[in-house]
Every structure is written in structure tokens, then in C-alpha cells.
Amino acid sequence: MGTVLTDQVIVNKVLQGDTKAFETIIDMTEGLVMSIIHKMIEDESMKYDLAQEVYIKAFKCLRGFQFKSKLSTWIGTITYNTCVNHLSKKRISIIDIDDISQYGKTIESNLTHMDRAYILQEEIDKLSPIFKTIITLFHQQELTYKEICKVTGLTEGTLKNYLFRARKKLKDSLLENYKKEDL
Amino acid sequence: MRVNHLTEDQLQLVALGVERIDNSIQDHLNVCDKCQSQLVMYQQIYQSLASADQFHLTKSVRQDIMKKVQVLESSSNIHKRSWTYFIGLSLASVLVMLSSLQLAIGDIRTVLFAFPVLLIIIPAILLFLIALAQSVTSHTEKIKRIQYFEPTATF
């Protein structure tokens, strides 16, 4: 029977000098870390550098982890903050939902061969970083409202409001694309 | 007759499955094509989002991270070890000093009188040695970090 390693066991192992145990942490969190980075950062060349930065920060600060949240949530928070810092250095806004042109790529008018998932992905890419991130954390990574609030520092009310607006935006854009397609 | 369509909020929650569908909502959905198509759209969005591709680290990035973690771990071990060495060295020096003084002077009372004076000189020498050793250690670490922490150019 396999042993399920808890956060505490893994963290203690790493703190005692077992660097191999850190690889378990990477296994547990890479999906979350990479989803946040992919949604927040447009620049492909920076994505893996930021992922490295996140894990090095996590390793250096691991002694300070107080088990008040899940380890994955804590690393998610580091990821989110690292991305926000990167974007603020580049002076890119993370909240502007209406200004889609900054992030969006123009959709070809011929949508007949694009499937729904592809169109949806295009529409998600048009959203600003924070909306892309929270919608992915909620629907894909299946984080709870509380966990997303911890990661992003948003209040629950703001988070729900942002999720509502992002979903509505996606739905409206998709309906518009389907109408175009029908014409 | 005025028709009360479902609100966006209701549509989103019904599609998520968290809003209880009462009879009035169900009745409306049965007859209203507009609300039905919007609900289906939300359901499709949620399904696509849930089944979207997961992103992973490449093997080389993962190896780079682990290399850096090992360098950090070993440098922190060197740091801990160097302090242990210095504390041991200090205690040994004090003992050697005491024994040599007793051998030279022969009188333990004079030794005990001279010892506090020497306590000022010995720590000063030791502090100098510690500072020197630490600067050497940190210089070595810097070289190691420069070697391992070059940002990855490709992925």
C-alpha cells in the first residue's frame, strides 16, 4: 500500500536536507504553478524562468511555512505574487477586463473549422491576467473560493464578482462568435 | 405578457450545479429558448475549462531547479559546518592557552589573573579569523551561484 505523504512530512524531509523530497513538492504543485504562470504571463520566454524563480523562493522560504494553508496554496501564492511583480515591472495591468485589445489576438473571421475549445481558449486569452487566472484556478484546478482568495489576496466578494464578469464575458464572446459563424 | 428571464447570476449558478433549480426556474427553462441556449453555453464553457490541457515543467527546467536547490542546500550546510568548526576552534584555543600559561608560569593563581586579559586578545584574533573565513566562504558560494544560476535561455 502506498504511503500518502502529508505536507508536514514532505516539508520536514526537505528541511532535514532531503532535497529529493523537494521533487515531490514540484510534482504536487507544477500543474497549479504552470497554470497560473501561463494565464498571467504572455511572454513565452519568461514562463520557465518564472517557474524556476517560484520554486527557488519556495525552497528558501520553506522554513517559514506555518501550515496555515495547504502547501500547494502557499506555493500558488508565491507564484501569483511573482507574476504580479513581473507584470508590474513591465507596467502591465492585471485587472482591466474591458481593454481586451491589449491581450487579445485578432480572431480570424473564418471560424467554421475551429472547434469550441479552440474558440474558448482564444477568448480566454483575450481576458486580462487576473481573470484568466481565477477562472483557471476555479474551473480547471478546482480550487475553492477560500484557496483562490489566499492565492490572489482578493476578498471573496471581489473574487465572486470577477468570476461572474469573466464567465459572462466568455459567454457573450462565444455567442457572438457563433452568431458570426451562422451568418 | 412580460417574461422574467433567468438572471446571469442564476444561469451561472444553475450551470455550476450549485443553485437549486426550483419549479419556476425549471418551468421557465422548459419554454424559453433564450435562457436554455445561454445555460447550455455556460455548461459548455465549464466543461471546456475543466478539460483544458494541463501545463507541466519541461525535464530540463525541472533538472535546473533541482540543481539549484542542491547548491542552496549544500551552501547552507557549509555555513552550518563552518560555525561548528569555529566554536570548536575557539574552545580548543582557550584550553591550549590555559595549559601553556600554566606550564610557563607554574602558578595557577597568576594564570587565572592573566586569563581575563587574554580573553580580550584571543576573541579579537578569533573574530578576525571568522570574518576572514566567512568572506572566503561567501566568495566561493558566489562563484558557485554564478555558475549554476545563469537563466535558462531555451526551454
Interface residues (C-beta under 8 A of the other chain):
Chain A: G17 T19 F22 E23 I26 E30 G31 M34 S35 I37 H38 K47 Y48 D49 A51 Q52 Y55 I56 F59 K60 R116 A117 L120 Q121 I124 I135 T136 H139 Q140 E142 F164 R167 K168 L170 K171 L174 L175
Chain B: E8 D9 Q12 S37 Q38 M41 Y42 Q44 I45 Y46 S48 L49 A50 S51 A52 Q54 F55 H56 L57 T58 V61 R62 D64 I65 M66 K68 V69 Q70 L72 E73 N77 P151 T152 F155
